[in-house]
């Protein structure tokens, strides 16, 4: 905490009194397949294999390759007149030939989720850096500046830290 004391005096407070630097992560909220929000995302999961998931784009590409490999109605010939046999795509979750019927479609939206609150932006950034492996892969966490206005506990602790920073010899920039 001491290493962040100087930044409490010098940081940009986001035009907010008594700033609280809040780290927000995101969590998935699964929705019905007929929901049509603009921000609905789609993934495909293989429930038989530890719920490995594919993005919509990955699934569509593998499905297209699967359909080409199993389409017996059209025969493709190379320049020498030999039949071209499409290779079956490989399922990234099993290493076996891909079967689109092994996957289920799941749709979700992302909801902002409180993670932690800090007195300094530097501490919030450090938290994200060291904890990003525990955060959502869907979207980067964000730092949002909230106000501790009319929160006497927050204001008192923040003022204590400012006073401590000044005692340590840190200077407020002119």
N, C-alpha and C positions, 0 to 999 in steps of 0.2 A: 504494500500500500504506500509506503514511503516514497518509492520511486515514481509514483503518479502524483505526488503532492504538487510538484511544480506545475504540472499540466492543469491542475484545478484553477490556477491563477492565470494561465496563459491561453487556455483552449477557447475555441469558438463555442459559445453557449447556444447557438442556433436561435438567437434573438428571443431567448426564453429566460424568465427569472427562475432561479433555483433549479437548473436543469437536472434532469434524470435521464441518463443515457440507457435506453431500453433496447435490449437485443431481442428481436422477434425471429423465431424460426417459423416454419410452416409445417402443417400436418395434413395428411390426406383425409378427406371425408368422402367415403364412397357413396354414390348416388345410384338411383335406378337407371336402367339403360334408356328409358324414354325421356330423361331430363335433358333439356337442350340449352343450358347456359352457354354463353360465349366462351367461358373459361373451363369447360369440362375437358378433362384429359382422359385418354383411353390407354390401357395397358392390357396385355394378354398374359395370363398366368397359367402355369402347368401345375395343377394341384397335386399331381402324382409325384412331383419331383421337387419337394421343398419350396413350392410356390415360387419357382424361378419365373421372372417376368420378362417380357419383351415389350418394347415400345410399339406403338401403332405402326411406325415406319418399318421397324425390324420385322414385325409379323407380316405386314403386307408384302415385303420383299421376299420373305421365305415362302409365303403362300403363293405368290406369283411363280416362283421357281418350282414349287411343288406341282402347281397346275400345268406348267409347261412339261415337266417330266412325266406327268400322268395323262397327258392329252394324246390319246391314240387316234383321234380323228384327223390330225394334221401331221404329215410327215415332212420333216425338213431335210433337204439334201444339200450337201456341200458342193463345191465347184466341180468335183470329180464325179458327182452323181451318187455318192455314198450317203446312206441314211445317217443323219446326225441324231444321236441318242443323248438326251439331256440327262445330266447327273441329278440325282435326287439331292435336295439341300440337306445339310446336316443340322440337327437341332442343337443349338448352343448349350442347352441345359443337360442333354444326355449324351451327346456325341453320336447318337443313332440317327437314322434317316428321319427327317422332320415330318410330322403328321399334324396338320392344323387342327384336327379334331381332338388332340390332346390338350388344347388350350381353351381357356374360358376368357371372354371379354369382361373387363371390369372398368367402370368409369368412376372418376373422382374429380373433386374440386379441391383446391388448396385453401386452407384457412390459416390466417396468421395466428401464431401461438406464442404467448409470452415465454421467454427463456430466462433472462436475468436482467437486473437493473444495476447500473454503476454510477458513481459520482463523476467519472471522467470518461471521455471518448476513448482515450488510450487504453484504459482497462477493458472497455467493451470490445475494442478491436482485438486485444490480446486474448480475451475469452473466446472470440470466434476463431482465431488462429489455432488455439490449442484444443478446441472442442469441435471443430468442423466435422470430424469423423463421426460424431454422435448426432449430427444434424441432418436435416432433410437433404436428399440428393436432388430433389425436384427443382429447387430454387435456392439462391443464395440467401443466407440470413441477412437481415437489415438492422441498422441502428437507427432508432427514432428518438428524437429529443422530446420528452414530455416535461411538464412543469411541476415543480413542487410547491407552486403558489398555494397559499393557505394550508400548507402541511407543516405545522410547527416542528414536528419531530425531524422531518427531512431537512428543514431549514437550519435547525440547531446543529445537527450532525455535520451538515455541509459547512456551516460557519466555523465549527470547531476545526475542521480540516483546513479551511482557509487560514485561520489563525495559526494553526500548527505549521503550515507552509511558510507563513511570514516569519515565524520564530526560527525556522530552519534556515532563514536567510534568502529564501527565494524572493525575487522582486516581481511586482506587478509591472508589466510593460507599460511604457508611457503612451 
